[in-house]
Amino acid sequence: MRRLRVPNVRKKIDEICIRHIVDEYPDLTFLGEFSDTPGQFAIHHSDNAGEFRYFNADNVSNEAEARENYERMLQFNNGDICMKGIRAEAKIVTSFNLLDPSQSATMNRISSPGLWGIESDRNEEYVKEIEKEELNELRDILTLLGFTSEQIDNAPIKRD
């Protein structure tokens, strides 16, 4: 019986990218909701046809906090700020062709789970901490896939 020879798989990390991705449909209900029925700390919003009359703030204990939530919601609605997610992504290349590795390569993207619900105007220190956590998550995944610490450490990192 003839044994199949398993090819020597060559793999490398082409690059690692930290991605900031705009959340197109963020859940902003933690701030409150627009309604035609006033709630406990309702803010009058509009008398125009087709628009809700009130903004009912959530997670507040007084009218000043309700107004803060309303102003924040308007920033989101006007596009002044947005919610985003941050994840780390590695582009890895594997080759199965022993004679010519460049002729039979496959590229895959492996990413950390990511963290979502990050306000785009958060301070830079907080954002850097999230990026670091996502890079550590990706490092763990790449290690499980058999990449060495040296391969991971030597991969170029870019921000997108």
PETAGI-V718323 format. One record per pair of residues at least 24 apart in sequence whose ideal C-beta (glycine too) atoms are under 10 Angstrom apart, sorted by the first residue. I is the first residue (numbers start at 0). J is the second residue. Records with the same first field share a line. If there is no record, write none. Layout:
# PETAGI-V718323
I = J, J
This chain:
# PETAGI-V718323
4 = 97
5 = 95
6 = 94, 95, 96, 97, 98, 103
7 = 94, 95, 96, 97, 100
8 = 93, 94, 95, 97, 100, 145
9 = 92, 93, 94, 95, 96, 97, 100, 103, 104
10 = 91, 92, 93, 94, 95, 104, 105, 107, 144, 145, 146, 150
11 = 90, 91, 92, 93, 94, 100, 104, 146, 150, 153, 154
12 = 89, 90, 91, 92, 109, 137, 141, 144, 146, 150, 151, 152, 153, 154, 155
13 = 89, 90, 91, 92, 104, 106, 108, 154, 155
14 = 88, 89, 90, 91, 92, 154, 155, 156, 157
15 = 87, 88, 89, 90, 91, 109, 110, 134, 137, 138, 141, 151, 154, 155, 156, 157
16 = 86, 87, 88, 89, 90, 108, 110, 137, 154, 155, 156, 157, 158, 159
17 = 85, 86, 87, 88, 111, 126, 127, 129, 130, 131, 133, 134, 137, 156, 157, 158, 159
18 = 83, 84, 85, 86, 87, 88, 110, 111, 113, 130, 133, 157, 158, 159
19 = 83, 84, 85, 86, 117, 119, 126, 129, 130, 158, 159
20 = 82, 83, 84, 85, 86, 113, 115, 117, 159
21 = 81, 82, 83, 84, 119
22 = 81, 82, 83, 84, 115, 116, 117, 119
23 = 81, 82
24 = 82
25 = 75, 81, 82, 83, 84, 115, 116, 117, 118
26 = 82, 115, 116
27 = 57, 68, 71, 72, 75, 76, 82, 116
28 = 57, 58
29 = 56, 57, 58, 68, 71, 116
30 = 54, 55, 56, 57, 58, 59, 65, 67, 68, 69, 70, 71, 72, 73, 74, 75
31 = 55, 56, 57, 58, 59, 65, 68, 69, 71, 72
32 = 56, 57, 72
33 = 69, 72, 76
38 = 65
39 = 65
40 = 64, 65, 66, 68, 69
41 = 65, 69
42 = 66, 68, 69, 70, 72, 73
43 = 69
44 = 69, 72, 73
71 = 118
74 = 118, 119, 120
75 = 118, 119
79 = 119, 120
80 = 118, 119, 120, 121
81 = 117, 118, 119, 120
82 = 115, 116, 117, 118, 119
83 = 113, 114, 115, 116, 117, 118, 119, 121, 126
84 = 112, 113, 114, 115, 116, 117, 129, 133
85 = 111, 113, 114, 115, 117, 126, 129, 130, 132, 133
86 = 110, 111, 112, 113, 114, 115, 129, 130, 133, 134, 136, 137
87 = 111, 112, 113, 129, 130, 131, 132, 133, 134, 135, 136, 137, 138, 140, 141, 156
88 = 113, 133, 137, 159
89 = 134, 137, 138, 140, 141, 144, 146, 151, 154, 156
90 = 154
91 = 141, 144, 146, 150, 154
93 = 144
107 = 144
109 = 137, 140, 141, 143, 144, 146
110 = 136, 137, 140
111 = 135, 136, 137, 138, 139, 140, 141
112 = 136, 137, 140
130 = 156, 158
